[in-house]
C-alpha cells in the first residue's frame, strides 16, 4: 500500500514569532477642554480664591466699620460707663425724677453730653446745654428688666439687672439682724481657720465671701450659717408672690407646680429651661412697680453736636476693589503655574503608556509614586506575557509527544507495519491515558487559579492515609527495586479532604520512586504537634541541585532539561501539590542534596482549611495561593513530579487511577 500524502507528512515545527511585534504609532487622543485637569484645577482654585477674597474683604470692611463706629460712639461699648450707671439708677428708683445730678456727673466724667428721654422722646433729663435736635437713632435703651447681656454680663440669660431687687429689698431692722448673724458666723469660721469677708448684696442681705464651700458646709450648723441663709419675712412674702405667679404660668402651659428658692432657682427640677421663661416673666411682673420705666439714651459730642458717623467713601471702595482684583489676578497666575506643573508629569505618564515604555520618575510625591507603580505594572505585565507564552509552548510540547506517538503507530498499523493486536491497543490506551492525565492536571490548576477548587474536609488519620498510599505504590516501588516504608510517630488526626490529601502524598511518593535508583529507599514519615500534622516524603535518590531548588514547584519544569519521560513526568505534579497544600492552609517545603536524596515536607493545620470555625464535611471553595503569572516567584519548586491526580469529579475511583 502506498502511503498517502497525509501519512507521509511530518509534524511541522513551531514557527516562533519575534518576541515583540511592531506596534502602530500611538495617536494623540483629544478630549474636551472642560475635562482637562488644568482647566478643572484652575476653575476650582479660582472659585476658592474668589470666595475667600470676597469673604475676607467683606469681613474686613464690616469689622473696620464696626470698630470705627465703636470708637466714635455709635456702638454702646464706648459708653459702657454711662449705660451701666443709668441702669443702676433705674434698678434702684421707680422714677427718673432725680436723674439730673447723675447725668451731670457722668457728663463730667466722659466729656459727653447725656440726654435721657421717654420712649416717645420726651426729655427726662439732660446733662446741660442749649436744646438740641436729637439723632434719629438712640444710643441705647435703658431698661433694667431687658438688659443686653453683652453690655452687662451680670444680667445673665434672663436679661434682668441683678441690682433690681424690688420687694426683696430688706428693711433696716432685718438688715441689722442679718448683719449681726453674718459677723458672728465670720468670727466662728475664722476661729477654725476659715477667714472670710462680709459684703452686702443689692437687696441689703449680707453675704460671706472668700470661703471654700466644702469646708464651710462642715461648720454650717456650728457657726449659724443655716439661720443666716433662712429667708426673712420680707423675702418670704416676695417668694410666695413670685411662686404663685410662676405656677400660674407653668400650669397654663400644662406643667406641674414648682417651687422657687431664695436664690431664685427652681427646686427639684433637673432641667430648668422649660420653667425659665415663666420665672423670667414673673420676675419682670414683680419688679415692674419698683424700677424706672424704659428710657432712651442719647450721647452727644461736646456742645451737643451729634457724633460723626462712618461710611465707606468712593475712594475707599475703589481701593478695596483694586486690592481684591490684584489678589485675584495673583491667585490666577499662581494657580495656572501650579496646574501646569502638576499636569506635566501626568502628561509624561500618558505618553509613556501610549508608547508602551517606562514612565520617568522625577519626584517623590503622589505622581512619582503613580509613575513607579505604572512601571511596576508594565514590568509585571511583560513578565506575565512571557510566562504565558512559555506555558503555551510547554503545553503544546507536552500534548504533541503522545499525539505524535498515537499518530505514528496508527499510521504504521494502517500501512501494515504493525499488527492491530492487543499490544497496539494497550500502547494507544497508555498514550491516551497520558493525555487525559495532562488535561486533568491542567484542569486542576485552572480550578485552583480560579478559586473553584472545592474541598470536602473530614476527620482522618494521616498515618492510615500514608499506609494506603504506600500500599498503592508498593508494586511500582518493587518494580524499581526501591524500598517503600511508612514511619508514624504518635497520633496524627486532622480535618482534611482525604482524596486531595492522598493525591498530594501520591504525587510526592511517585516523584520519589522515579528518582530513586534500585536499592534505594523512600520513607513516608508522619508526625504531629499540638496544632499541625507533618507529612514528609524522603528518598535516597539523585537529589536536586541548589540552583534548581527555587524552581521545583514551577509548572512544566523538570530537572532533566531534555524533558525525557523516561525520568520525568509532565512537570505539573508538584505545582498541583503546592496548590492543594495551600488550599488546606498548610505549607510545603523541600530540602535536597545532590546524590544524597530529597525530602519534601508538608505541614497541615489540624483544624482543617477553614480553621476551628469550619464545619467538618462542608464543601469549601478555596482561593488560589497566587496568580498563575507569579508562579515563578515562589521558592522551592521541582517540576520533576509525576503527572498528579486530576480534579475529583467522581470521588469514587479517581484516586486509584491517578496514582497508578
ZAMARGU-4260 file (C-alpha; in steps of 0.2 Angstrom, whole numbers, plus 5000, padded with zeros to 4 digits):
<rodrens>
0) 5000/5000/5000 | 5006/5017/4995 | 5007/5029/5010 | 4996/5043/5007 | 5002/5061/5007
5) 4994/5064/5024 | 5003/5049/5032 | 5020/5054/5024 | 5019/5072/5030 | 5029/5076/5046
10) 5023/5087/5060 | 5028/5105/5057 | 5040/5113/5068 | 5034/5128/5078 | 5037/5145/5069
15) 5040/5157/5083 | 5036/5175/5080 | 5048/5189/5086 | 5047/5192/5104 | 5039/5209/5102
20) 5028/5213/5087 | 5029/5230/5079 | 5016/5242/5087 | 5007/5255/5077 | 5012/5273/5082
25) 5001/5279/5096 | 4989/5293/5091 | 4987/5308/5102 | 4969/5307/5109 | 4960/5323/5111
30) 4947/5326/5125 | 4935/5341/5129 | 4944/5356/5136 | 4932/5356/5151 | 4939/5339/5156
35) 4957/5344/5157 | 4965/5343/5174 | 4972/5360/5171 | 4955/5368/5167 | 4947/5360/5182
40) 4960/5363/5194 | 4961/5381/5188 | 4942/5383/5190 | 4941/5376/5207 | 4956/5386/5213
45) 4949/5402/5206 | 4932/5399/5214 | 4940/5396/5231 | 4952/5411/5229 | 4937/5422/5224
50) 4926/5416/5238 | 4940/5418/5251 | 4945/5435/5245 | 4927/5441/5244 | 4923/5434/5262
55) 4939/5442/5268 | 4936/5459/5261 | 4918/5459/5267 | 4923/5454/5284 | 4937/5467/5284
60) 4926/5481/5279 | 4912/5476/5292 | 4925/5474/5306 | 4933/5490/5302 | 4917/5499/5300
65) 4911/5492/5317 | 4927/5496/5325 | 4927/5514/5319 | 4909/5516/5325 | 4913/5509/5342
70) 4927/5521/5343 | 4916/5536/5338 | 4902/5532/5350 | 4889/5523/5338 | 4892/5507/5347
75) 4887/5506/5365 | 4904/5499/5371 | 4912/5516/5371 | 4898/5522/5383 | 4898/5507/5394
80) 4900/5518/5410 | 4885/5529/5406 | 4874/5514/5402 | 4879/5504/5417 | 4877/5519/5429
85) 4860/5523/5422 | 4854/5505/5423 | 4859/5505/5441 | 4849/5521/5444 | 4834/5514/5436
90) 4835/5497/5446 | 4835/5507/5462 | 4822/5520/5458 | 4804/5518/5452 | 4805/5535/5443
95) 4818/5546/5433 | 4814/5562/5443 | 4831/5563/5452 | 4842/5558/5437 | 4848/5575/5433
100) 4863/5576/5445 | 4868/5559/5440 | 4868/5564/5421 | 4879/5579/5425 | 4891/5569/5435
105) 4893/5556/5420 | 4895/5571/5408 | 4909/5577/5418 | 4917/5560/5418 | 4916/5556/5400
110) 4916/5573/5391 | 4899/5569/5383 | 4883/5577/5383 | 4870/5564/5390 | 4851/5566/5386
115) 4838/5554/5393 | 4821/5553/5385 | 4805/5543/5386 | 4801/5531/5373 | 4791/5544/5364
120) 4806/5556/5365 | 4800/5567/5379 | 4816/5573/5389 | 4818/5566/5406 | 4835/5573/5410
125) 4849/5582/5401 | 4867/5585/5407 | 4866/5603/5402 | 4867/5615/5387 | 4855/5623/5375
130) 4841/5612/5367 | 4847/5601/5353 | 4839/5591/5340 | 4842/5573/5345 | 4848/5560/5332
135) 4836/5548/5324 | 4844/5533/5332 | 4846/5532/5350 | 4862/5526/5358 | 4854/5513/5369
140) 4838/5509/5378 | 4839/5509/5397 | 4828/5496/5404 | 4834/5486/5419 | 4821/5472/5415
145) 4828/5470/5397 | 4847/5472/5398 | 4859/5467/5384 | 4870/5453/5392 | 4884/5458/5381
150) 4885/5475/5389 | 4880/5469/5407 | 4886/5451/5409 | 4880/5450/5427 | 4862/5450/5420
155) 4864/5433/5413 | 4852/5425/5401 | 4837/5432/5410 | 4841/5450/5404 | 4836/5457/5422
160) 4848/5468/5430 | 4853/5460/5447 | 4853/5477/5455 | 4834/5477/5453 | 4828/5469/5470
165) 4810/5476/5471 | 4801/5468/5485 | 4816/5458/5491 | 4825/5474/5497 | 4827/5472/5516
170) 4821/5484/5529 | 4834/5491/5541 | 4828/5480/5555 | 4830/5464/5546 | 4846/5470/5538
175) 4854/5474/5555 | 4848/5457/5562 | 4856/5448/5547 | 4872/5458/5549 | 4874/5453/5567
180) 4872/5435/5562 | 4885/5437/5547 | 4898/5444/5559 | 4896/5430/5571 | 4897/5417/5558
185) 4913/5425/5551 | 4921/5425/5568 | 4916/5407/5571 | 4923/5402/5554 | 4939/5412/5557
190) 4941/5403/5574 | 4943/5386/5564 | 4954/5393/5551 | 4942/5399/5538 | 4943/5418/5537
195) 4930/5427/5526 | 4923/5444/5522 | 4905/5451/5524 | 4898/5460/5509 | 4881/5467/5506
200) 4870/5462/5491 | 4859/5474/5482 | 4844/5469/5492 | 4854/5473/5508 | 4857/5455/5513
205) 4875/5452/5520 | 4884/5438/5511 | 4900/5429/5516 | 4914/5428/5503 | 4931/5421/5501
210) 4927/5404/5509 | 4928/5386/5502 | 4910/5379/5500 | 4915/5362/5505 | 4924/5367/5521
215) 4910/5379/5526 | 4897/5366/5524 | 4905/5356/5538 | 4904/5370/5550 | 4887/5377/5544
220) 4877/5371/5559 | 4890/5376/5572 | 4893/5393/5565 | 4874/5398/5562 | 4875/5398/5543
225) 4858/5390/5542 | 4850/5404/5552 | 4859/5416/5541 | 4853/5408/5525 | 4835/5407/5530
230) 4823/5419/5522 | 4817/5435/5531 | 4798/5439/5532 | 4801/5452/5519 | 4810/5439/5507
235) 4797/5425/5511 | 4782/5437/5506 | 4791/5441/5490 | 4795/5422/5487 | 4777/5417/5490
240) 4771/5430/5477 | 4784/5425/5465 | 4780/5406/5467 | 4761/5410/5464 | 4765/5420/5448
245) 4777/5407/5441 | 4765/5392/5445 | 4751/5401/5436 | 4762/5402/5420 | 4768/5384/5422
250) 4750/5377/5424 | 4744/5387/5409 | 4757/5378/5399 | 4752/5361/5406 | 4766/5359/5418
255) 4767/5353/5436 | 4769/5366/5450 | 4786/5371/5455 | 4795/5380/5470 | 4807/5394/5469
260) 4820/5396/5482 | 4828/5412/5489 | 4842/5411/5476 | 4828/5412/5463 | 4831/5394/5457
265) 4818/5381/5454 | 4820/5367/5466 | 4819/5348/5462 | 4819/5351/5443 | 4834/5344/5434
270) 4830/5354/5418 | 4826/5371/5422 | 4825/5378/5404 | 4806/5375/5402 | 4802/5384/5418
275) 4815/5398/5415 | 4803/5408/5403 | 4789/5408/5416 | 4802/5413/5430 | 4809/5427/5420
280) 4792/5434/5415 | 4786/5433/5433 | 4801/5442/5440 | 4798/5456/5427 | 4780/5457/5433
285) 4785/5458/5451 | 4799/5471/5448 | 4790/5482/5436 | 4782/5493/5450 | 4799/5495/5459
290) 4810/5501/5444 | 4810/5516/5432 | 4801/5514/5416 | 4811/5511/5400 | 4820/5526/5393
295) 4831/5531/5378 | 4849/5536/5380 | 4857/5549/5368 | 4876/5553/5370 | 4882/5568/5360
300) 4898/5576/5357 | 4905/5592/5367 | 4892/5606/5365 | 4878/5594/5360 | 4884/5591/5342
305) 4880/5574/5335 | 4895/5561/5335 | 4901/5559/5317 | 4896/5543/5308 | 4907/5532/5297
310) 4903/5526/5280 | 4914/5520/5266 | 4918/5533/5253 | 4920/5530/5234 | 4939/5531/5236
315) 4939/5518/5250 | 4928/5507/5240 | 4939/5509/5224 | 4954/5505/5235 | 4947/5489/5242
320) 4941/5483/5225 | 4958/5487/5217 | 4967/5476/5231 | 4954/5462/5229 | 4957/5462/5210
325) 4976/5462/5212 | 4975/5447/5224 | 4963/5438/5212 | 4975/5441/5197 | 4990/5435/5208
330) 4979/5419/5213 | 4975/5416/5194 | 4993/5417/5189 | 4999/5406/5203 | 4985/5393/5200
335) 4989/5392/5182 | 5008/5389/5186 | 5004/5376/5199 | 4992/5367/5187 | 5004/5366/5173
340) 5017/5359/5185 | 5005/5347/5192 | 4999/5341/5175 | 5016/5339/5167 | 5021/5323/5175
345) 5003/5316/5171 | 5006/5320/5153 | 5023/5311/5153 | 5014/5296/5161 | 5001/5296/5147
350) 5014/5297/5134 | 5023/5283/5142 | 5008/5272/5142 | 5003/5276/5124 | 5021/5272/5118
355) 5022/5256/5130 | 5038/5262/5138 | 5043/5265/5156 | 5037/5282/5163 | 5051/5294/5170
360) 5050/5295/5189 | 5056/5313/5194 | 5048/5316/5210 | 5043/5308/5227 | 5026/5314/5228
365) 5009/5306/5223 | 5013/5307/5205 | 5030/5300/5207 | 5023/5285/5216 | 5010/5283/5202
370) 5023/5283/5189 | 5033/5270/5199 | 5018/5259/5201 | 5014/5261/5182 | 5032/5255/5179
375) 5030/5240/5190 | 5013/5236/5182 | 5022/5237/5165 | 5036/5225/5170 | 5024/5213/5178
380) 5013/5213/5163 | 5028/5209/5152 | 5034/5195/5164 | 5016/5188/5164 | 5016/5188/5145
385) 5032/5179/5144 | 5026/5166/5156 | 5010/5164/5146 | 5020/5161/5130 | 5031/5149/5139
390) 5016/5140/5146 | 5008/5139/5130 | 5024/5132/5122 | 5026/5119/5136 | 5008/5113/5135
395) 5009/5111/5116 | 5025/5101/5119 | 5018/5090/5132 | 5002/5086/5121 | 5012/5084/5105
400) 5023/5070/5111 | 5009/5057/5115 | 4999/5063/5100 | 5014/5060/5088 | 5016/5043/5096
405) 4997/5039/5093 | 4998/5045/5076 | 5014/5036/5071 | 5008/5020/5077 | 4991/5021/5069
410) 4999/5026/5053 | 5011/5011/5054 | 4997/4999/5058 | 4987/5006/5043 | 5002/5004/5032
415) 5004/4986/5038 | 5020/4988/5048 | 5012/4985/5064 | 4998/4972/5068 | 4981/4978/5075
420) 4983/4967/5091 | 4981/4969/5110 | 4999/4976/5112 | 4995/4990/5100 | 4978/4994/5108
425) 4987/4994/5125 | 5000/5006/5119 | 4987/5018/5112 | 4977/5017/5128 | 4993/5021/5138
430) 4996/5036/5127 | 4978/5041/5128 | 4978/5040/5147 | 4994/5051/5147 | 4984/5064/5138
435) 4970/5063/5149 | 4981/5065/5165 | 4989/5080/5157 | 4972/5088/5153 | 4966/5084/5171
440) 4981/5091/5179 | 4979/5107/5169 | 4961/5107/5174 | 4965/5105/5192 | 4977/5120/5191
445) 4965/5131/5182 | 4951/5127/5195 | 4964/5132/5209 | 4969/5148/5200 | 4950/5152/5198
450) 4946/5149/5216 | 4934/5135/5211 | 4944/5121/5219 | 4932/5113/5232 | 4937/5103/5247
455) 4927/5091/5257 | 4936/5090/5274 | 4933/5076/5286 | 4942/5069/5301 | 4955/5057/5295
460) 4971/5048/5302 | 4986/5054/5292 | 4996/5038/5297 | 4982/5027/5290 | 4981/5038/5274
465) 5000/5036/5272 | 4998/5017/5273 | 4985/5017/5259 | 4997/5027/5248 | 5011/5016/5252
470) 5001/5000/5248 | 4995/5008/5231 | 5013/5012/5226 | 5021/4995/5233 | 5021/4987/5216
475) 5029/5002/5207 | 5042/5003/5221 | 5046/4984/5220 | 5047/4985/5201 | 5060/4999/5203
480) 5070/4990/5217 | 5065/5003/5229 | 5061/5000/5247 | 5045/5010/5252 | 5041/5011/5271
485) 5030/5022/5282 | 5035/5029/5299 | 5021/5036/5310 | 5026/5045/5327 | 5011/5046/5338
490) 4993/5051/5334 | 4990/5061/5319 | 4972/5065/5316 | 4967/5081/5307 | 4952/5088/5297
495) 4956/5087/5278 | 4950/5081/5261 | 4955/5063/5260 | 4955/5062/5241 | 4965/5078/5239
500) 4977/5074/5253 | 4980/5056/5246 | 4983/5065/5229 | 4997/5076/5237 | 5005/5061/5246
505) 5004/5050/5230 | 5012/5064/5219 | 5026/5065/5231 | 5029/5046/5233 | 5028/5044/5214
510) 5041/5058/5212 | 5052/5050/5225 | 5051/5032/5217 | 5055/5038/5200 | 5071/5047/5205
515) 5077/5034/5217 | 5089/5021/5210 | 5087/5002/5213 | 5092/4998/5231 | 5087/5015/5237
520) 5074/5019/5250 | 5058/5030/5250 | 5051/5034/5268 | 5034/5042/5272 | 5036/5050/5289
525) 5020/5056/5299 | 5022/5066/5315 | 5011/5079/5324 | 5012/5093/5336 | 4998/5102/5346
530) 4992/5112/5331 | 4998/5103/5315 | 5002/5087/5307 | 5018/5084/5296 | 5019/5073/5281
535) 5037/5071/5275 | 5042/5060/5260 | 5061/5057/5260 | 5071/5047/5247 | 5089/5042/5244
540) 5089/5047/5226 | 5099/5058/5214 | 5094/5074/5223 | 5091/5092/5216 | 5105/5105/5213
545) 5104/5120/5224 | 5102/5132/5209 | 5086/5121/5204 | 5078/5122/5221 | 5069/5139/5218
550) 5060/5131/5203 | 5055/5114/5209 | 5036/5120/5210 | 5036/5129/5193 | 5024/5122/5181
555) 5031/5111/5167 | 5048/5112/5174 | 5059/5097/5176 | 5076/5094/5182 | 5081/5085/5166
560) 5082/5098/5153 | 5079/5085/5139 | 5061/5084/5146 | 5063/5065/5144 | 5048/5055/5150
565) 5060/5041/5155 | 5065/5050/5170 | 5051/5064/5172 | 5033/5067/5171 | 5023/5081/5164
570) 5030/5094/5176 | 5013/5098/5184 | 5013/5086/5199 | 5022/5097/5212 | 5013/5113/5206
575) 4997/5104/5210 | 5004/5098/5227 | 5008/5116/5231 | 4990/5122/5227 | 4982/5108/5236
580) 4993/5110/5252 | 4989/5129/5251 | 4971/5126/5249 | 4971/5116/5266 | 4980/5131/5274
585) 4997/5122/5275 | 5014/5124/5268 | 5026/5113/5258 | 5045/5114/5258 | 5059/5104/5250
590) 5077/5100/5256 | 5089/5091/5244 | 5107/5087/5242 | 5114/5080/5225 | 5117/5061/5226
595) 5111/5061/5244 | 5092/5062/5241 | 5077/5074/5244 | 5064/5077/5257 | 5048/5086/5254
600) 5039/5091/5270 | 5020/5095/5271 | 5013/5104/5286 | 4994/5105/5288 | 4984/5113/5302
605) 4974/5100/5312 | 4959/5112/5312 | 4957/5110/5293 | 4957/5123/5279 | 4943/5133/5287
610) 4951/5134/5305 | 4941/5130/5320 | 4925/5138/5314 | 4924/5127/5299 | 4911/5113/5299
615) 4918/5096/5295 | 4910/5089/5280 | 4905/5105/5272 | 4912/5108/5255 | 4923/5124/5254
620) 4928/5134/5240 | 4947/5138/5240 | 4955/5153/5234 | 4971/5151/5224 | 4988/5154/5233
625) 4993/5166/5220 | 4991/5171/5201 | 4997/5160/5188 | 5009/5173/5182 | 5018/5174/5199
630) 5022/5155/5199 | 5040/5158/5195 | 5041/5170/5210 | 5038/5157/5224 | 5053/5147/5231
635) 5056/5129/5231 | 5049/5121/5216 | 5053/5105/5207 | 5044/5100/5191 | 5050/5083/5190
640) 5035/5075/5198 | 5023/5063/5191 | 5008/5070/5182 | 4997/5071/5198 | 4979/5066/5201
645) 4966/5077/5192 | 4952/5086/5200 | 4940/5074/5209 | 4925/5074/5198 | 4920/5057/5203
650) 4926/5054/5221 | 4923/5035/5220 | 4938/5030/5209 | 4948/5044/5203 | 4962/5041/5216
655) 4967/5024/5211 | 4968/5029/5193 | 4978/5044/5196 | 4992/5036/5206 | 4994/5020/5195
</rodrens>
